[in-house]
Amino acid sequence: MKILVIEDDREAAEYIRKAFDEAGHTADIAGDGESGYAMAEGGAYDVLVVDRMLPRRDGLSVISQLRTGGDKTPVLILSALGEVDDRVTGLRAGGDDYLTKPYAFSELLARVEALNRRGASKEVETQYKVGDLELDRLAHTVRRAGREILLQPREFRLLEYLMRHAGQVVTRTMLLENVWDYHFDPQTNVIDVHVSRLRAKIEKEFDTPVLHTVRGAGYMLKGG
Amino acid sequence: MPRLPAIMKTTAARLTALYLVLFTACAVVLVVYMTSLSSRMLVAQTRGTISEEVAGLAGAYRRGGLPHLVRVVEQRARQPGANLYLIADPNGRILSGNVESLEPGVIDNVGWTERPFLYRRYGERSNLLAGEGAGRSDRTPRHSALAMVFKLPNQMLVLVGRDLVEPQRFNDIVRRSMVVALAMMGIGAFLIWFFVGRRALKRIDNLSEASRRIMGGDLNGRLPVSGSGDEFDRLSENLNSMLGRIARLNEGLKQVSDNIAHDLKTPLTRLRNRAESVLGGKRSTREYREALEATIAESDQLIRTFNAILMISRLEAGKSTEATTEVNLAETVRDVVELYEPLAEDQGVVLSASIDDEAVIFGNRELIGQALSNIVDNAIKYSANANDTPQVSVGLKAEGTNVVLSVRDNGPGIPEAERERATERFVRLEESRSMPGAGLGLSLAKAVMMFHHGELLLGDGDPGLEVKMAFPRSGKSK
């Protein structure tokens, strides 16, 4: 995956670039809004990571100009401002996701990978299949190896989100945002408890685990 | 006397000076116009009188010849305040009349004299107008006058004139009264200056003095309010309330920095010591990995704490940039209870919700959700210490004009004396030192309630603690 990081903090940008490299992606860096726009304009990148406050041109105006020009590359906004309203204005300007500094790189990586996937297939599918685990959105059923598993509505949405991002790391805050629609950082391990309940339901009585815990990052659903 | 340069700097003094200049200019223009107009009128009147006289004298000559004319002239010349009369032979020698001498050349011009001339009358004392011609040892003063000269058929010259002393005196009077009026205006302006300007200056000096004191560090100082309710008082009152607000914000800021210094030092030190101890000896890869993971976990906790502090400060600063929409509180309660239900069950806590009222208020769903989950989180943590079956119940109901979200547990509770302190930042009551957390949950909830113009109340849950989030139904709500 090719990522463009538009970030004026050289040290932070260099660290991000290296970390993306280690995760198997290629990342380019632009130090200000103007050059960032020029590099992004060609549409050569899969995901853009844009800092909100940039020299010469602020991040939001870069994004909205790209959008006006018909560029649909997924954008993740990095921001030092952390209020809810900032998130709203950022997303309204054309951003697809929003991450507040300071953040953990694992969180950034997980979100960027999720965005890339979204860019590839825009439509939400009606059926997901991971290994022998199947989810039907219309019939609202979950089966594993042909056997039906009964889930609570929230567990169903949790599994649906995990299956949509199968093979990718999904962090706890991503789950809280997408399944519960809250953007705060829960104090305790509430999400973990929900995930382990779901895991119990989809893994009990089956030999192979599908829902893996990624230490220090989050969860990943992966077929055997 | 106040310092003049300083008084010149007051608005009142400047306005007074400006008005003074304007009025003076107007008065000067008016006086000049009036005097020139009136002197022109007087000259015209003088000429008319002279013309009449000339006509009369010409008539006298026609009736009785030169002797009659001389008689008439001498008779008229003797009257008090008489005009000037003079009869001269063709060579200019004076034969009769009340004029002793004339400026040379005046008598030779037949017709109107173009401009006033000097003359001397008979019998006048030099003390009447002492300055005039005194240096030339003349016996009598000389006046300026306007005259007409005409030639009799026998070549004799007759001059009829009129003194210009009256119009000149009139002009003098007007000029003098103008000077007096201007002087009075000047004095008046100065008095206004002195009283109004000095008063204003004094009040402003007081204000500046007070603000200098405040700038000098006396942050509790306030500007003087005289109680008269005038514009200075209104200004002072507004500035005072501004100072009050600044002081409160400053206090909050100071508290935050103190807290950061105290409470973040501990985890940072721990972080550092762990790294140091791992580096110190020979360790296996697994040990290194574990140490690094612990470091990351600790850093995450620090970041979380920072974010919470920032959020509280922003909310407390009252910078209401957070979006507000309609929030269905019942839905928020259901969401949060649903979110915490598995966790509660894992810890053996019975979490229940009772929604008496489907209340919709105007606010920020995210903030309310976060505040409520902090409180529920705390309640689950503390009720685990209950003697009975641990229970946490979340309720939503209308109480008077408020909509109240309450979270009640049957844990140890908080003694009444300590409840106020419990919502302060970083305050972790002695009994809770062993629990995880940074002590920011309740202060965040309190800041959220402040943002919603509501209140966070800590009460007795009998046993345990009851935390109430009271939202005003009216006001910001729909």
Interface residues (C-beta under 8 A of the other chain):
Chain A: G82 E83 V84 D85 D86 V88 T100 P102 Y103 A104 R154 W180 Y182 H183 F184 D185 P186 Q187 T188 N189 V190 V193 H194 R197 R215 G216
Chain B: E293 I296 A297 D300 I303 R304 F306 N307 L310 M311 R314 T321 E322 A323 D335 E338 L339 Y340 P342 L343 D346 N364 E366 L367 G369 Q370 S373 N374 D377 K381 P436 G437 G441
